[in-house]
Amino acid sequence: MPDADTVTTDTPASAVATEVRRRPALSPSRASDFKQCPLLYRFRAVDRLPEVPTKAQLRGTLVHSVLERLFALPAAERVPAQARELLGPAWTDLSADRPEWTELFDGEKPDDHADWLRSAEKLLDAYFELEDPRRLEPEACELHVEIELGSGVLLRGYIDRLDVAPTGEIRVVDYKTGAAPREIGEAKAMFQMKFYAVVLWRLRGIVPRQLKLMYLTDGQSLAYTPDEAELLRFERTLEAIWQAILKAGKTGDFRANKSKLCNWCDHQAHCPEYGGTPPAYPGWPEPDAGDETPLDRAD
């Protein structure tokens, strides 16, 4: 691994400059991938095989973008009607950056796209039933966080929303719009939230008071309060995952781990568990294997 100075960035994603070269890092999505199936991690982080997003993933990305824009407005304007007005411009910007996303919609069936936008409206309506954004002033939305632990593991990710009380207490908020099975989905979501809690604890020296998951599909919230001992144990778990990744990276020995989640995998054609053959191992990736995409953060 190339040496690098310790990075402790704590700024909104929109203000983070694009780096030419970065050290390999661990993100919550890629850590979860390796924990679920090392071969899936390889396909995504090393081989970087293309994946076709689902309409549900795109909808989640769109809703995240709208909520970020909503909190950029004056508090009094954060109302349901305004959120719906933001849907069109947000999708225009997103699809301009990723024009291939529009190919998921049949141009000969305009109702298909209209129905999809209405389903996004329903998620936004569900959000307003969970909280009143006019009463909130987040410190940041889509917050980029990055830190190197004492062990040398570099952690990197994006937090949907960070709330800081006048007393200094921290709340990490994550919006969930995906349709993953609830039991599995919650376990993966909590793994992600503890990842962010460790990063914030090490960046700010404060254990977050609350980790809050907001499930917009069914209009429910899940809140969790971590403690320092728990975060220390989880930090060791992340370090162990990274060491296992590095070990596999030296040899290319990323094993498949068959589970129920294989039903949602795009890479069965390359998986030995399904009679496929992985591509020739290209070697450990440079400059970075830890980036999360907007689709990762929408699930």
Salt bridges, closest charged atoms under 4 A:
ASP10 OD2 - ARG204 NH2 3.00
ASP33 OD2 - ARG30 NE 2.72
ASP33 OD1 - ARG44 NH1 2.85
ASP47 OD2 - ARG42 NE 2.56
GLU51 OE2 - ARG44 NE 2.72
GLU51 OE2 - HIS267 NE2 2.69
ASP93 OD2 - ARG69 NH2 2.63
ASP112 OD2 - LYS55 NZ 2.77
ASP115 OD1 - ARG118 NH2 2.15
ASP125 OD1 - ARG84 NH2 2.98
GLU131 OE2 - ARG161 NH1 2.64
GLU131 OE1 - LYS212 NZ 3.97
ASP132 OD1 - ARG134 NE 3.05
GLU137 OE2 - ARG78 NH2 3.21
GLU139 OE2 - ARG204 NH2 2.48
GLU142 OE1 - ARG297 NE 3.24
GLU146 OE1 - HIS144 NE2 3.48
GLU146 OE1 - ARG156 NE 2.67
GLU148 OE1 - ARG23 NH1 3.05
ASP160 OD2 - HIS64 NE2 3.00
ASP163 OD2 - ARG161 NH2 2.87
ASP163 OD2 - ARG171 NH2 2.89
GLU169 OE2 - ARG209 NE 3.61
ASP174 OD2 - LYS176 NZ 2.99
GLU186 OE2 - ARG182 NE 2.64
ASP218 OD2 - ARG182 NH1 2.61
GLU230 OE2 - LYS194 NZ 2.99
GLU235 OE2 - ARG202 NE 2.65
ASP253 OD1 - ARG255 NE 2.58
ASP288 OD2 - ARG22 NH2 3.46
ASP288 OD2 - ARG156 NH1 2.93
ASP291 OD1 - ARG22 NH2 2.51
ASP296 OD2 - ARG30 NH1 3.02
